[in-house]
């Protein structure tokens, strides 16, 4: 069983930056992809970004394109999300996801 643990959330001003991490622990970890999702209060969980673990190819939601960067460290089994030029609408709980497993989430709050 793989466990995903996010960290790095917090409070940031509009225009600021935060870096989220997601560590995968447990049995041998060989995902095809890892993804970030987020859920704002009162809204459904939405896709943010995906990275193909082997190739490093990435894709983003339009709302975060050119502001967020997803990356991974294969040795550390860690997924990252560098969030720049933050907006109040980026506020929410951010989750990492892989192989039918969700992390517990980390809160991101962007003040206007």
N, C-alpha and C positions, 0 to 999 in steps of 0.2 A: 504494500500500500504506500503510495506517494503522498506526502503532506506538503502543502504549499503555504508559506508564511510570508505575508507582506509586511513591509515597514517603510518608514520615510514620510508618511503623511503628516499633516499639520496645518498651520495657519500661514497664509502668504498674502501679501498685498497684490492687487491687480498689477500686472506687469512683472511680477516676481517669478521666481523659479522654485521648483521642488524636484527631488529625485526619489522615486519609489524603487524599492527592491522587492524581489520575491524569490525566496530560497526554496528549492525543492529538496526534500529529504526523504529517506526511506529506501525502498528497493531500487535497483538499477534504473536510472532515469534516462530514457532515450525517446523523448517525445518527437513527433513530427513538427508540431507547432506549439507555441505558447502565446497566449493572448492576454491583453488587458481589457477589462470592461469597467464601466462605472455606473453608479445608480444615484441619481439626484433625488432629493426628498419628493415623494409623491409621484415619481416617474418610474418607468420600467428600466431595467438594466440594459445598457447599450454598449455596443462594441466600440473600442477605442483604437486598438492596434494589434497586429499579429506579426510574429517573426517565425520564419521557418528555421528550426533549430540547426539543421545541417548546413544549409546554404547561407543563412543570414538574411535572406530576402525579407523585406518588410512591406506592410501595407497599413494604411491609416484611414480612420474615419475622416470625412471632409472637414468636420468641425475642428479637428486638431492637426490637420495637415500643415506642415511647415512650422509648427510650434512644439510638437512633441517628438521625441526620438525614442524608439524601442530598441533595446540591445540585449545581448546575453553574454554570459561568461560560461562557456562549456565546461571548464575545469571546476568551477565553483558551483555549477548547477544553479546559477542565479540569473534571473530576468530583471531588467531595469526599465524604468520609464522616466526619461528626463523631460520635465514639463517646463517650458519657457513661455514667456509672454502670457502668463496666466490671466484668465478672465473670471469674473464672478460666476459665470455659467459653467465653469469647470468644477464647481463645488459638488462634492458627492463622495460616496464610498467607492474606492477603487479596488477591484478584485483581479487577481491573476487566475488563469484557467489553463489547464492542460489535461488531456486524456481523461475527460469526464470528472476531473477533480477541481474544486474551487478552493481558493484561500479564504481566510476569515474576513478579509477586507481591511483597508486602512482609510481613515477619514481625511479628506482634503477640503479645506475651506479657504476660499479666496475672497478677501474683503475688497469692497469697492472704494 
